Amino acid sequence: MNSKWREIGAGLIVPVVLIALWQWVTSNGWVNPQVLPSPLAVVKKWIEYASPLEAYDPASMSRLAWIFSGELIRDTLGSMYRVVVGFMIGAGLALPLGLAMGSSQRVYAWMNPLIQVLRPIPPIAYIPLSILWFGLGNPPAVFLISIGAFFPVLMNTIAGVRHVDGIYIRAARNLGASQTTMFLRVMLPAAVPYILSGVRIGIGTAFIVVIVSEMIAVNNGLGFRILEAREYFWSDKIIAGMFSIGFLGLAIDLAMNKLNNHLLRWHRGLEN
C-alpha cells in the first residue's frame, strides 16, 4: 500500500510543478489572460460549469436531480452515451470478424485487402458522408465512433488468434481436440490479452472521435461546449472542458486497466 501511494505521489510531482509555473506566469501578467487564463480562473469556471444553472425548486425536481442538472454533468453524460453506443456497435462487429479472420485463412484472404484499404482512413474523413447519410445529432456521431473503435479491436483480435503459440495447438491436436474445441478452448483464451488490449485502445479512440464529432454534428456534449466557448473567446471554459475530457479519459483508462488485470489473472499466473 505504501509503495502504491509513493507511486501516486511521484506521478503528481510534474503536474503540480507545471500548474505552479502556469500560475506564476499568469500572476506576473506575462501573458494575456484572454489567451491563457490562470489555473485559479480555470478552476472557478470549471465549478461554474459544473454547478446547476437554476436555483433549487423542490416543486419542480428532487435535490439529487438538481445537483446533477449542471451543464458539465449533462455534457459528460451526452458524450459518454455516444461513446458507449458507438463502441458497442464497433466492437460488436469487429470481434466476430476478427475471430473469423484470425482462425480461417480463407476468410482472411477474402477480407484482408478491403480491411487494409479502409483501415488507414481516419474516422474524421467520414464526417461529410456521415452528415449526408444520417443528418445531424447522435446518429452521425455514433457512426464515426463505431468506425474509430472498429479497427483497433479488429486488428488486435486478428493478431491474437493468429499468434497463438504453436505448442498449444500441437498439444490440442495430439489430444484429439476437434476444430471447434481447439478454437473455443485454446485459440480464443490465448487471444484474450490481445483482444482486451484492442478494446482498451478502441475505447480511447472512440473518446477522441466523440469530441471531434460533437464539434461538427451535435449540439451538446463536451466537444460542442469547447467549440461554443471558442466562439465567445471563453478560454477559461475551453481549458476547463479540456481538463474534463482528460480526467474522464483517465478514469476510463484506469477502469479498463483494472478490468484487464482482473480478467487476466490466470494469464499472469501462467507467466509467473
C-alpha atoms as one frame of an Amber mdcrd trajectory, in Angstrom:
protein
   0.000   0.000   0.000   2.818   2.404   0.858   4.544   1.743  -2.457   1.271
   2.459  -4.256   0.914   5.825  -2.530   4.558   6.632  -3.286   3.922   5.858
  -6.942   0.866   8.133  -6.971   2.828  10.891  -5.250   5.660  10.611  -7.762
   3.170  10.880 -10.606   1.771  14.108  -9.160   5.109  15.918  -8.977   5.305
  17.006 -12.620   1.646  18.177 -12.866   1.948  20.177  -9.634   5.160  21.832
 -10.810   3.634  22.704 -14.184   0.488  24.160 -12.579   2.604  26.218 -10.167
   4.681  27.522 -13.085   1.500  28.303 -15.022   0.070  30.232 -12.061   3.327
  32.135 -11.598   3.486  33.176 -15.249  -0.129  34.351 -15.349   0.107  36.122
 -11.961   3.017  38.210 -13.240   0.964  39.310 -16.242   3.409  37.902 -18.784
   0.578  36.551 -20.946  -2.789  37.928 -21.934  -5.409  36.309 -19.632  -7.747
  36.146 -22.616  -5.233  33.855 -24.296  -4.062  31.906 -21.231  -6.136  32.317
 -18.056  -4.673  31.398 -14.685  -5.309  27.993 -13.104  -7.470  29.670 -10.462
  -9.628  31.225 -13.187  -9.977  27.828 -14.864 -10.993  26.170 -11.582 -13.542
  28.929 -10.947 -15.004  28.462 -14.430 -14.998  24.674 -14.009 -17.018  24.986
 -10.782 -19.416  27.341 -12.547 -19.635  24.909 -15.482 -20.456  22.015 -13.136
 -22.933  23.938 -10.951 -26.711  23.831 -11.552 -27.933  26.565 -13.874 -31.051
  27.396 -11.869 -31.892  27.815  -8.189 -33.270  24.769  -6.439 -37.051  24.454
  -6.655 -38.417  21.453  -4.706 -41.697  21.697  -6.598 -40.073  21.065  -9.983
 -37.368  18.468  -9.228 -35.685  16.493  -6.487 -32.491  17.737  -4.886 -30.489
  14.930  -6.470 -31.789  15.814  -9.930 -30.976  19.454  -9.253 -27.407  18.619
  -8.191 -26.855  16.750 -11.471 -28.502  19.397 -13.636 -25.291  21.323 -14.275
 -24.104  21.882 -17.816 -20.927  19.861 -17.292 -22.848  16.840 -15.987 -25.274
  16.880 -18.914 -22.467  17.301 -21.447 -20.467  14.460 -19.877 -23.474  12.139
 -19.890 -24.196  13.009 -23.529 -20.610  12.300 -24.566 -20.459   9.054 -22.595
 -23.725   7.846 -24.128 -22.305   8.318 -27.631 -19.027   6.633 -26.681 -20.753
   3.593 -25.163 -23.231   3.092 -28.016 -20.657   3.703 -30.745 -18.067   1.472
 -29.105 -20.541  -1.362 -28.571 -21.509  -1.258 -32.243 -17.916  -1.035 -33.498
 -16.521  -3.692 -31.159 -19.585  -5.905 -31.638 -18.897  -6.005 -35.385 -15.110
  -6.219 -35.097 -14.867  -9.066 -32.604 -16.599 -11.848 -34.604 -14.983 -10.684
 -37.839 -11.554 -10.651 -36.190 -12.070 -14.127 -34.762 -13.134 -15.411 -38.185
 -10.212 -13.760 -39.992  -7.740 -14.956 -37.402  -8.878 -18.561 -37.368  -9.633
 -19.050 -41.080  -7.073 -18.404 -43.777  -9.837 -18.340 -46.378 -11.810 -15.607
 -44.594  -8.578 -13.698 -44.019  -7.741 -13.842 -47.754 -11.227 -12.603 -48.655
 -11.439  -9.728 -46.178  -7.884  -8.522 -45.609  -7.486  -6.463 -48.841 -10.648
  -4.474 -48.070  -9.666  -4.020 -44.423  -6.199  -2.773 -45.367  -7.715  -0.212
 -47.755 -10.220   1.120 -45.222  -8.048   0.976 -42.095  -5.757   3.972 -42.875
  -8.744   6.267 -43.487  -9.210   8.373 -40.310 -12.730   8.497 -38.872 -12.910
  12.283 -39.325 -12.652  11.760 -43.094 -16.116  10.197 -42.899 -17.666  13.351
 -41.407 -19.144  14.681 -44.696 -20.613  11.272 -45.540 -21.924  10.742 -42.005
 -23.797  14.059 -42.115 -25.061  13.304 -45.630 -26.277   9.847 -44.615 -27.526
  10.496 -41.074 -28.050  14.239 -40.815 -27.199  15.930 -37.508 -27.427  14.687
 -33.939 -26.427  11.388 -32.347 -26.562   9.049 -35.409 -23.564  10.549 -37.285
 -21.574  10.779 -34.049 -22.300   7.138 -33.205 -21.362   6.132 -36.763 -17.984
   7.902 -36.523 -17.271   6.448 -33.081 -18.112   2.971 -34.346 -15.540   3.343
 -37.116 -12.951   4.625 -34.643 -13.482   1.651 -32.326 -13.835  -0.975 -35.053
 -10.296  -1.216 -36.407  -8.273  -1.367 -33.142 -10.473  -4.190 -31.860 -10.417
  -5.953 -35.226  -6.657  -5.843 -35.782  -5.805  -6.888 -32.223  -8.282  -9.749
 -32.362  -6.789 -10.998 -35.629  -3.279 -10.715 -34.218  -4.266 -12.522 -31.023
  -5.805 -15.501 -32.803  -3.058 -15.793 -35.430  -0.216 -15.574 -32.905  -1.316
 -18.378 -30.615   1.755 -20.352 -29.545   2.106 -23.373 -31.831   2.854 -25.682
 -28.913  -0.710 -25.199 -27.629  -2.187 -26.129 -30.997   0.056 -29.184 -31.399
  -0.781 -30.354 -27.870  -4.527 -29.987 -28.531  -4.234 -31.941 -31.787  -2.273
 -34.703 -30.096  -5.070 -34.955 -27.510  -7.633 -35.357 -30.283  -9.337 -31.972
 -29.929 -11.788 -31.066 -32.674 -11.514 -27.812 -34.621 -14.357 -26.285 -32.600
 -12.829 -27.347 -29.283  -9.431 -26.070 -30.346 -10.916 -22.688 -31.217 -13.001
 -22.321 -28.039 -10.574 -23.870 -25.537  -7.161 -22.988 -26.990  -7.130 -20.193
 -29.554  -9.758 -17.905 -28.030  -8.395 -17.947 -24.444  -4.853 -17.408 -25.720
  -6.042 -14.414 -27.764  -7.841 -12.728 -24.840  -4.882 -10.484 -23.851  -4.690
  -9.149 -27.415  -8.450  -8.650 -27.563  -8.524  -6.723 -24.280  -5.658  -4.532
 -25.480  -7.648  -3.791 -28.616 -10.710  -2.957 -26.509  -8.666  -0.540 -24.411
  -7.249   1.177 -27.500 -10.672   1.192 -29.144 -12.279   2.962 -26.185  -9.536
   5.593 -26.245 -10.032   6.118 -29.959 -13.807   6.310 -29.501 -13.372   9.028
 -26.909 -11.175  11.050 -29.269 -13.669  10.692 -32.105 -16.657  11.712 -29.975
 -15.074  15.094 -29.241 -14.456  15.734 -32.941 -17.939  14.585 -33.926 -19.558
  16.800 -31.293 -17.788  19.806 -32.732 -19.342  19.100 -36.122 -22.711  17.378
 -35.893 -24.076  17.600 -32.328 -25.453  20.481 -30.269 -24.369  19.210 -26.854
 -21.520  17.305 -25.257 -18.010  18.227 -24.163 -16.739  18.768 -27.710 -19.654
  21.030 -28.595 -19.160  23.063 -25.422 -15.477  23.649 -26.187 -16.339  24.836
 -29.684 -19.043  27.114 -28.267 -16.570  28.586 -25.785 -14.158  29.325 -28.613
 -16.841  31.324 -30.422 -17.199  33.584 -27.368 -13.463  33.698 -26.526 -14.055
  31.934 -23.204 -10.565  30.492 -22.944 -11.084  29.539 -19.296 -14.083  27.407
 -20.264 -12.134  25.868 -23.153  -9.385  24.741 -20.790 -11.939  23.599 -18.181
 -13.602  21.462 -20.850 -10.248  20.064 -21.955  -9.351  19.061 -18.407 -12.801
  17.499 -18.003 -12.082  15.358 -21.056  -8.660  14.463 -19.684  -9.962  13.406
 -16.264 -12.805  11.416 -17.807 -10.382   9.681 -20.167  -8.073   8.919 -17.233
 -10.957   7.404 -15.264 -11.969   5.231 -18.219  -8.393   4.058 -18.765  -7.911
   3.202 -15.078 -11.180   1.270 -15.075 -10.147  -0.650 -18.192  -6.743  -1.382
 -16.684  -8.352  -2.810 -13.534 -10.734  -4.878 -15.650  -7.845  -6.215 -17.731
  -5.868  -7.128 -14.623  -8.885  -8.910 -13.163  -9.679 -10.881 -16.326  -6.051
 -11.784 -16.998  -5.141 -13.067 -13.552  -4.839 -16.591 -14.982  -2.552 -15.302
 -17.744  -0.183 -13.604 -15.311  -0.199 -16.721 -13.182   0.943 -18.842 -16.126
   3.713 -16.383 -16.891   4.893 -16.272 -13.325
